[in-house]
Structures are given as C-alpha cells and as structure tokens.
Amino acid sequence: MEDVILFFEKIPSSWRAAFLIGGLALFWSLESIVPLMKFSYHKWKHAGINIFLTLTTVLINLAFAGLLYLSSRWAVAHSFGVIQWLQLPLWAEMLIGLLLLDLIGAYLIHYLEHRVRWMWRFHIIHHSDPHVDTTTANRHHPVESVFRAVFTILAVLIAGAPMWLVMLYQSLSVFFSQFNHANIKLPSKVDKWLSYFIVSPDMHKVHHHYRLPLTDTNYGNIFSIWDRLFGTYAFRPPQQLRYGIDTHLKEEEHSRIVRLLTIPFEPYRPASPPEEATKPVNEK
C-alpha cells in the first residue's frame, strides 16, 4: 500500500499522459477485434474531433491543477473532510476516498448536467456522438470541463483526500471512462457481473441512447453502486440502442468542431417525449 501512495504522490506528468494515451490505444485496438456495434463511419475523422475536445479537457484540467493541489493540501493540513475525521486504516481510506470522489466528482455533476438546463446545453456535445467509442470518453465542451473540474475540487474538500488519492482517482477515472465508452463486446455474463460493481460497457451504453427516458439513466463513471442506490440504473440490450441525441441528429451538428462549440449558445431545443417502448428496466 505504501508503494501505491509513494507512486501516486509523486506521479510525473509523463505517466499521467501515458495512462490517457495507453488506454486509448488499448481500447481502440480492442474495438477492431471485438466490436459491439458495426459502425459505417470514418473512424480517424471521428477520433480527430473527439481527441481535439479531449485536448481542451486536458488544458482545462491543467488550469485547475493548482487549485486542486491547494485544496487537497489544505484539507489534510486542517484535518478537514470525511476521511480526515474518521482516521481510517489506509485501505479503508483509499476505498472510502475513491467512493466519495466518484460520487461527487463524477455521478453528482453528471446528474446535475442532465437536470439543470443551462448545464445540459454544454453536456449535449458529449451525447451528440452517434458513434460511441473509446474516444467519446472525453468528448466534452470546454465549459463542461470547467464544471467537472470545480466538482472535483469540491469532492476533494468533502472527502479530505490527500494528493496521492486524488491522483489515483483521476488515473482510474480516465481508464474506466475509456473502458465503459469503448465499442467492445464482452460476454454478456461477464458484463452483467461487472455491472454490479463497476460501470460496464453495456451498462453505460444505455445512457447514450438517443431518446428519453434512457438518456437520463446510468450516470456513474467508476462505481455502479450510485445508480443502483439512487434509482437511476437501467438496462436495455445493445441491439435496441441508437446513439446520439434526438435534438441534434443532423451530421453537421455533431461532426464539426466549430458547430459543437457553438451549440450551447443556440436556442434551446426540447427533447422528444419519452419512448414508451424503451422504458428502463432494472435488470438484464
């Protein structure tokens, strides 16, 4: 455990970049071997758009890195936050810390982005992708990346997370986001078993269905417990899903960078009424 702490406490930027690039390369390769959906699209062009938006996310995160570090340092120095108050063994500190960081820094902000209209305007860009694959993981409008950075800082303060735990969480978050967005087919029993603990590919793909009510389900990033606990879990077989968002189905609205960046500032488009035929169910 001490080795893990030492590694993530002083993890260099090159290693963090390696996690991001290595994960993309791994799941990109697997998508060609065991694809879940057979897409007819220009994969490199599609990836180029998403990687551009990934780079904007990286820049936003770099801009907030100092605040993130100061927040963690302040919480530890002042014994502020849940894991500082509880004085847990290291393994329990890591588990509780990861759960809290995931709850606040991923699930909660994601839930709010679907419930608060002005936040949803920016989150639409993530949902507008009609070909969900591992590059979709960080397809976020720069303003949405700010939302997520702010909630990550909030999560660090509430959790009282030391910096090694923050770096561990962010590394896991990148990996699992790439994993559950990846266009890969796992054996159904394996995917189902995984979905009781972590957000599996089949579980998260439901969230990317193009119409309500499925769009407003399965908000989790790493741990699937939050969706099951708060009643936002749903499942539908991949064959019944269509990716994208019903308000922006035209190609020029989801496949051009300039248009993606300006969509949040256009007049609001209400979603179609929920599909009766695809109301979510609770189990596979």
N, C-alpha and C positions, 0 to 999 in steps of 0.2 A: 504493500500500500504506500509506503514511504517513497518508493521509486516512482510510482504514478504521480504523487504530489510534486516531487522534485522535477519531473519531466514537464508537467503542465504549468508549473510555477514559472519556469524559465523557457517555455517553448518559443523558439525563434519564429519569425515571420515566414521563413522558408518552409518550415514544417507545416504551418497552417495553410500555406499555398499548396503544398504537396497533398494535404488532405482534400482540398477542394478539387484540384486538377486530377488527382488519382481516383477519387470517387467518380468523377465524370467519365474518365477513361474506362474504368471498370464496368460501370453500368451501361455506358454507350456500347461497349463490346458485347455485353450480355444481351442487349436488345436485338442485336443481329443474330444471335444464336437461338434464344428462346423468347421471341416477341409475343406479347399479349395480344396486341392489335396489329393487323396488317395495314399500315398506312400507305397511301399513294401520295407522297409528298417529297419535296427536295429537302432531304434531311440536313444537309450542310447549311442551306439558306435558313431553314427553320432554327437551327442551332445558333447561327450567327446573330439573329435577333435576340434570342434568349441569353446568349453569352454577353452581348452588349449590355443588357439590363442587369446581368449578374455583376459586371464590372462597376456599374453605377452603385449597386448594393455594397460592393467592397469599398468603394470610395466613401460612401455614407458611413459605413462601419468604422473606417479609419478616422473619419472626422469626429466620431463619438468615442473613440478608443480612450482618450484621456479622461473623459468623464466617467467612463466605465471603470477604469483603473482607480480613480479617486473615490468613487462610490464604494467599491469593494474595500479599499484601504481604510476609508472612514468607518464603515460598518464593523470591521474587525477591530480597529483601534478603540472604538467606543462600545464594543460588545453589543452591537445593535443587530437585531434580526433573529429569526426563529432558531437557526442552528447555533447562534452565539448564546442564546438564552438557555437552550436545552443542554449544552455541554455533552454532546453525544460522542460515542466511540467513532473513530474515523470512518469505518464502513457505513455506519448509520448516518453520519454527517454527509457523506457522499450521496447516499440514496435519497435522503430527505431533501438535500440541496438540489439534486437533479430534478426531483419531482416538482419542487416549488418553482425552479427556473423554467421548467417546461410548462407548468400551469399558467404562470403569469406572463412569461416572455414569449409564449407560443399560442397556447389554447385561448387565453383570455383576449389578447389583442386580435386574434383571428376571429373569434366570436363577435367582438365589437365591430370589426370591419364589415361584417355581414348585417349588423343590426343598426349601425349609425350611417345614415345615407351619405354624408359627406366623406366618410371613410371608405364606404363601398365604391364611390366614384373612382378612387385610386386602385382599389383591390380588383376591380373589373379587369384590369390589364392582366393579372395573373390567370383569371378564369377565361379570358378570351382565347386562350390557346386551344385550337381544335385538334392538335396532335400531341397530347400529353406524353412527354418522355422525361428522361432524367434531367435534361436541360431546362425543363419547365420549373424545376425546384426553386430557382432564384429569379424567376421572371416577375420582378416587382417594379412598379413605378418608383422612382427615387423618393417621392413623398411618402409612399407606403414604407419604404426602408427606414425613413425617419420615425414613423410610428413605432415600428418594431424595435428600433434602437432605444427609444425612450422607454418602452415597456420592459426591455431587457435590463436597463438600469434600475427601473422600479423593482423588478424581480430580484436583482442583486441586493438591493437595500432591504427588502422584506425578508429574504432568505438569510441575509447576513453572510453571503457567500464570499469566501476568500478567493483570491485571484486564480489559484490553481483549479478551483472548482468551476469558475466561470469559463476558463479556457477549455476544460474538459467538456463542459456542457456545449459550448459553441462548436467544438470539433464533432461531437456526437450529433448535434443538431444538423450540421451540414451533411454528414454521412446519411442520416436517416431520412432527411428530406429528399436527397438524391435517390435513395433506395425506394421510398414509397411512391415517388413520381415516376420511377423507371418503367418503361414499357416492357416489362418482363413477366413471363408466366411461371408462377410457382405451382407445384402440385396443390390442388385445392385443399387437401387436408393439412398440408404444411402451412399454407397461407392462413387457414382458419385457426390453427393452433397458435401461430404467431400473433394473430389479431387479438388474442386475449391478453397479450402483454404489451406489444408494441404495434404501432400503426403499420400494417402490411400494405403491399401494393394494391391488392384487390379492395381493401378497406378504403384507402384514400381515393382511389379512382372514382368511387361513388360520389365523392364531394365535387368532382369535376364534371358530373352530368350537367347538360346544358340548361336544364329547367328545374324549377322548384317542384317538390319540396326537397329533393335530394341535394341540391346545391347548398342548402343550409343544414348539412349534417357532417359528421366526421371531421371536426376541426383540429384534431390532435396532430402533433408533429412526431414526437418520440413515443410517448406512452399512450396507449389506447384507453387507459383507465378513466380519463376525464370524460370522454364521450359516453362511455357506459354509465359513469356516475351521474352525469348531468343530463342524461336522456337525449343526447344529440347523436347517438350511434344509429347507423342504418346500414343495410346491405342490399345490394342487387347484383346479380351476376354480370360480369363484364359485357356479355353479349347484349344486354339490354341498355347499355350506356351509350351516350353520344357526348363527346367532349365539346367544350366551348361555352358560350353564354348566349342565351336566346336573344338578348338585346343587341348583340354585335356579331352577327354571323357572316357579314359580307367580308370577303377576303381582304379588301383594302383597309378594313377596320381592325384586323387582327394580325396582319402580316407586314406592316410598315411602321418603322420605328417612330417617325415623326407623328404619325396618327395615334399611335399608342400613348405617346407622351402628352397629347392634347385632349384625349378622350375625357379625362376628368373635368375639363373646363367647358364641355359641351352641355347642351340642355339634357336634363335627366330623362332617362327612358325607363319606364316601369317594366318590371318583369311580367311575363305571361302568367296567367293563373296556374296554380299547381296542377300537375298531371295526376289525374285520378288513377291511371293505370300503373303509376310508378311510386305510389306512396311507400315510404320506407318501412321495412320490416326489421325486426330486432335480431334475427339470427339467420345464418346461412341455412 
